[in-house]
Amino acid sequence: MKDILERGKRALALGLVLGLTLITFSCGTQTQTTISLSSSNKSPIIIAHRGFSDIAPENTLIAYQKAIEVGAPWAECDIFLSQDGVPFLFHDKELKRTSDGKGEVEKQTLEQLKALDAGSWKDKKYAGEKIPTLREYLELLKGKMRPVIEIKSKKPEILPKIIIDLKRTGYQPEEVTIFSFHYEQVRDIIKNPNWEKLHVTWLLDEIPANETAQMMIIDKAKEANLSALGASHKKARKDFVMRAQKAGFPIYIWTVNDEPTMVKLIEMGVDGIITDRPDLGLKTVKSNTKPEE
């Protein structure tokens, strides 16, 4: 009986500590599927770039729904922060290319953003498609795809906003991948003890040919405790892929929309292929890799 009481006291104390944590993730009992971040000599992961954006308006819920339907395991989005502090999906700094609006995206309130048509530019059949919030994207993908969140905004307050949305939609940190081109930003994410389990990928503008310069990039990734590195298919190099993987960093390559380049990257051994055409990516991987034993 004494042991039972002691265990009860410890459980109560733990509950109080968890309840007082301001920025943390939900610890629900739902069992989550573990997804490998690295191919580890298996098939590369196909990452739907802004959803199935070859056929549907990028960064909209319909694009992600179509990516889900073809079986893409991961889906990338781009996010900014609205004037009134809400993370939302959009790629460009200006509204005009992929909506009927004008002006800078981060100078709009969420209400103003939601009033825009983000579908007609792609095809009239998508007229009225709305700009989604990060939370709407996360809710749609829950249990179906791994969210890959590329942070476009340079506002420091976007980071805690992302964490809040992840918490509210029931994600554990290890279930989400963060992308960013900004080294200081990815480094600062991992510095926060509440965010350190997030899988953070540093997107590289260039990959140098020199081995010493390549190792400097890898060393910086180690210093920041990052999870992976990303690069354009135009910059991808076999020697860098091998060095990064040897150091423990999976390599994700963007944006690949043709079969020959996908095959080249599969042969190079990359860990993920980011594509507007997830259907083609899945088909190409299946026909160019050996079945897992």
C-alpha positions as CSV (number, residue, x, y, z in Angstrom):
1,M,0.0,0.0,0.0
2,K,2.8,2.4,0.9
3,D,4.4,1.7,-2.5
4,I,1.2,2.5,-4.3
5,L,0.8,5.8,-2.5
6,E,4.3,6.8,-3.4
7,R,3.7,6.0,-7.0
8,G,0.6,8.0,-6.9
9,K,2.4,11.0,-5.4
10,R,5.1,10.8,-8.1
11,A,2.4,10.6,-10.9
12,L,0.6,13.6,-9.5
13,A,3.8,15.6,-9.3
14,L,4.7,14.8,-12.9
15,G,1.2,15.8,-14.0
16,L,1.6,19.2,-12.3
17,V,4.9,19.8,-14.0
18,L,3.5,18.9,-17.4
19,G,0.5,21.1,-16.8
20,L,2.6,24.1,-16.0
21,T,4.8,23.8,-19.2
22,L,3.8,26.7,-21.5
23,I,5.4,25.6,-24.7
24,T,5.3,21.8,-25.1
25,F,3.8,19.2,-27.3
26,S,0.7,17.1,-26.7
27,C,1.4,13.8,-25.1
28,G,-1.7,12.0,-26.2
29,T,-2.1,8.3,-26.3
30,Q,-2.6,8.0,-30.0
31,T,0.0,5.7,-31.6
32,Q,1.9,7.4,-34.3
33,T,3.6,5.7,-37.3
34,T,7.4,6.1,-37.2
35,I,8.8,7.4,-40.5
36,S,12.5,7.2,-41.3
37,L,14.2,10.4,-42.2
38,S,16.9,8.7,-44.2
39,S,16.7,6.2,-47.1
40,S,19.5,4.1,-45.5
41,N,20.1,2.4,-48.8
42,K,16.3,2.1,-49.3
43,S,14.1,4.0,-51.7
44,P,14.4,7.8,-51.4
45,I,11.4,9.6,-49.8
46,I,9.1,11.4,-52.2
47,I,8.2,14.9,-50.9
48,A,5.3,16.6,-52.6
49,H,6.5,20.2,-53.3
50,R,3.8,22.6,-52.1
51,G,1.4,19.7,-52.5
52,F,0.6,18.1,-55.9
53,S,1.4,21.5,-57.4
54,D,1.8,20.2,-60.9
55,I,-1.9,19.9,-61.3
56,A,-3.3,22.0,-58.4
57,P,-2.6,25.5,-57.1
58,E,0.5,25.4,-54.9
59,N,0.2,25.6,-51.1
60,T,-3.5,25.1,-51.1
61,L,-5.5,22.4,-49.3
62,I,-6.7,20.9,-52.6
63,A,-3.0,20.4,-53.7
64,Y,-2.3,18.5,-50.5
65,Q,-5.5,16.5,-50.8
66,K,-4.4,15.4,-54.2
67,A,-0.9,14.5,-52.9
68,I,-2.5,12.4,-50.2
69,E,-4.6,10.6,-52.9
70,V,-1.6,9.5,-54.9
71,G,0.2,8.2,-51.8
72,A,3.0,10.7,-51.2
73,P,4.4,10.2,-47.7
74,W,5.7,13.7,-47.1
75,A,4.4,17.2,-48.2
76,E,6.3,20.5,-48.1
77,C,4.7,23.9,-47.5
78,D,6.0,27.4,-47.3
79,I,4.9,29.7,-44.5
80,F,4.8,33.4,-43.6
81,L,3.3,35.3,-40.7
82,S,0.3,37.5,-41.2
83,Q,0.2,41.1,-39.9
84,D,-1.9,39.9,-37.0
85,G,0.4,37.0,-36.2
86,V,-1.1,33.9,-37.9
87,P,1.2,31.5,-39.8
88,F,-0.2,30.9,-43.3
89,L,0.9,29.1,-46.4
90,F,2.3,31.1,-49.3
91,H,5.6,31.0,-51.3
92,D,6.3,34.4,-52.6
93,K,6.8,37.7,-50.7
94,E,4.2,39.3,-53.0
95,L,0.6,38.2,-53.5
96,K,0.3,38.7,-57.3
97,R,1.6,35.5,-58.8
98,T,-0.6,33.0,-57.0
99,S,-3.6,35.0,-56.0
100,D,-5.8,37.8,-57.1
101,G,-4.3,40.1,-54.5
102,K,-1.5,42.7,-54.6
103,G,1.1,43.8,-52.1
104,E,3.4,42.1,-49.6
105,V,2.0,39.0,-48.0
106,E,3.1,39.8,-44.5
107,K,1.4,43.2,-44.5
108,Q,-2.0,41.5,-44.8
109,T,-4.2,40.4,-41.9
110,L,-5.6,36.9,-42.0
111,E,-9.0,38.2,-42.9
112,Q,-7.6,40.0,-45.9
113,L,-5.7,36.9,-46.9
114,K,-8.8,34.7,-46.6
115,A,-10.7,37.0,-48.9
116,L,-8.4,36.3,-51.8
117,D,-8.8,33.7,-54.6
118,A,-5.7,31.5,-54.5
119,G,-6.9,29.0,-57.2
120,S,-8.0,30.7,-60.4
121,W,-4.4,31.6,-61.5
122,K,-3.8,27.8,-61.9
123,D,-7.1,26.9,-63.5
124,K,-10.7,28.2,-63.4
125,K,-11.9,25.0,-61.8
126,Y,-9.9,26.0,-58.7
127,A,-11.6,29.4,-58.4
128,G,-12.3,30.3,-54.8
129,E,-9.6,28.2,-53.3
130,K,-8.4,29.9,-50.2
131,I,-5.0,30.6,-48.7
132,P,-4.7,28.1,-45.8
133,T,-3.4,28.7,-42.3
134,L,-0.6,26.4,-41.0
135,R,-3.1,24.9,-38.6
136,E,-5.4,24.0,-41.5
137,Y,-2.6,22.3,-43.3
138,L,-1.5,20.4,-40.2
139,E,-5.0,19.2,-39.6
140,L,-5.4,17.9,-43.1
141,L,-2.1,16.0,-43.1
142,K,-2.6,14.5,-39.6
143,G,-2.1,10.7,-39.8
144,K,-1.7,10.8,-43.6
145,M,1.5,12.6,-44.5
146,R,4.6,14.0,-42.7
147,P,4.5,17.8,-42.6
148,V,7.5,19.6,-44.0
149,I,7.4,23.3,-43.1
150,E,9.7,25.6,-44.9
151,I,9.9,28.9,-43.0
152,K,9.9,31.8,-45.4
153,S,9.4,34.6,-42.9
154,K,12.4,36.1,-41.2
155,K,10.3,37.3,-38.2
156,P,11.6,35.7,-35.0
157,E,8.1,35.4,-33.6
158,I,7.1,32.9,-36.2
159,L,9.0,30.1,-34.5
160,P,6.9,30.0,-31.3
161,K,3.8,30.4,-33.4
162,I,4.7,27.2,-35.3
163,I,5.2,25.3,-32.1
164,I,1.8,26.5,-30.8
165,D,0.1,25.2,-33.9
166,L,1.9,21.9,-33.7
167,K,0.8,21.5,-30.1
168,R,-2.8,22.4,-30.9
169,T,-3.0,19.9,-33.7
170,G,-1.5,17.1,-31.6
171,Y,1.9,16.7,-33.3
172,Q,5.0,15.4,-31.5
173,P,8.2,17.2,-32.5
174,E,9.7,14.2,-34.1
175,E,6.7,13.9,-36.5
176,V,7.6,17.2,-38.2
177,T,10.4,18.4,-40.5
178,I,11.4,22.1,-40.7
179,F,13.2,23.5,-43.7
180,S,15.0,26.9,-43.9
181,F,17.7,28.6,-46.0
182,H,18.7,30.7,-43.0
183,Y,21.4,29.1,-40.9
184,E,20.9,31.4,-37.9
185,Q,17.2,30.5,-38.0
186,V,17.7,26.7,-38.0
187,R,20.4,27.0,-35.3
188,D,18.1,29.1,-33.1
189,I,15.3,26.5,-33.4
190,I,17.4,23.8,-31.9
191,K,18.8,26.0,-29.2
192,N,15.4,26.1,-27.5
193,P,15.0,23.0,-25.3
194,N,11.3,22.7,-26.1
195,W,12.1,22.5,-29.9
196,E,15.3,20.4,-29.9
197,K,13.5,17.2,-31.1
198,L,12.2,18.9,-34.2
199,H,13.9,17.5,-37.3
200,V,15.5,20.6,-38.9
201,T,16.9,20.8,-42.4
202,W,19.3,23.5,-43.6
203,L,18.7,24.3,-47.3
204,L,21.9,25.2,-49.1
205,D,22.2,27.8,-51.8
206,E,25.4,26.3,-53.1
207,I,27.5,23.1,-52.8
208,P,31.2,23.8,-53.2
209,A,33.4,21.5,-55.2
210,N,36.2,21.8,-52.7
211,E,36.3,19.0,-50.1
212,T,37.4,21.4,-47.4
213,A,34.6,23.8,-48.1
214,Q,32.1,20.9,-48.1
215,M,33.3,19.8,-44.7
216,M,32.9,23.3,-43.4
217,I,29.2,23.1,-44.2
218,I,28.9,19.7,-42.6
219,D,30.7,20.9,-39.5
220,K,28.3,23.9,-39.2
221,A,25.4,21.5,-39.4
222,K,26.9,19.4,-36.6
223,E,27.5,22.5,-34.5
224,A,23.8,23.4,-34.8
225,N,22.7,19.8,-34.2
226,L,20.7,19.7,-37.4
227,S,19.0,16.6,-38.8
228,A,19.5,16.9,-42.6
229,L,20.7,19.1,-45.5
230,G,18.9,20.1,-48.7
231,A,20.1,21.3,-52.1
232,S,18.9,22.0,-55.6
233,H,19.2,19.2,-58.1
234,K,21.3,21.6,-60.2
235,K,23.9,21.8,-57.4
236,A,23.8,18.1,-56.2
237,R,27.1,16.4,-56.1
238,K,27.8,12.7,-55.4
239,D,30.9,13.5,-53.3
240,F,29.0,15.9,-51.1
241,V,26.1,13.5,-50.7
242,M,28.4,10.7,-49.6
243,R,30.3,13.0,-47.1
244,A,27.1,14.4,-45.6
245,Q,25.5,10.9,-45.2
246,K,28.7,9.6,-43.7
247,A,28.4,12.4,-41.1
248,G,24.8,11.3,-40.4
249,F,22.9,13.9,-42.5
250,P,20.3,12.7,-45.0
251,I,20.2,14.7,-48.2
252,Y,16.9,16.0,-49.7
253,I,17.0,17.4,-53.3
254,W,14.6,19.9,-54.9
255,T,12.7,20.5,-57.3
256,V,12.8,17.5,-59.6
257,N,9.9,17.0,-62.2
258,D,11.4,14.8,-64.8
259,E,12.2,11.0,-64.7
260,P,15.8,11.1,-66.0
261,T,16.8,13.5,-63.2
262,M,15.0,11.4,-60.6
263,V,16.8,8.3,-61.8
264,K,20.1,10.1,-61.6
265,L,19.4,11.1,-58.0
266,I,18.3,7.6,-57.1
267,E,21.6,6.3,-58.4
268,M,23.4,9.0,-56.5
269,G,21.8,7.7,-53.3
270,V,19.9,10.8,-52.1
271,D,17.5,10.4,-49.2
272,G,14.6,12.5,-50.5
273,I,13.3,13.9,-53.8
274,I,11.2,17.0,-53.7
275,T,8.8,17.2,-56.6
276,D,5.7,19.0,-58.0
277,R,4.8,15.6,-59.5
278,P,4.6,13.1,-56.6
279,D,2.9,10.6,-58.8
280,L,5.8,10.5,-61.2
281,G,8.2,10.4,-58.2
282,L,6.6,7.4,-56.7
283,K,6.4,5.6,-60.0
284,T,10.1,6.3,-60.8
285,V,11.3,5.2,-57.4
286,K,9.3,2.0,-57.6
287,S,10.7,1.1,-61.1
288,N,14.3,2.0,-60.3
289,T,14.9,0.6,-56.8
290,K,15.1,-3.0,-55.5
291,P,12.2,-4.1,-53.3
292,E,13.1,-4.0,-49.6
293,E,13.9,-7.3,-48.1
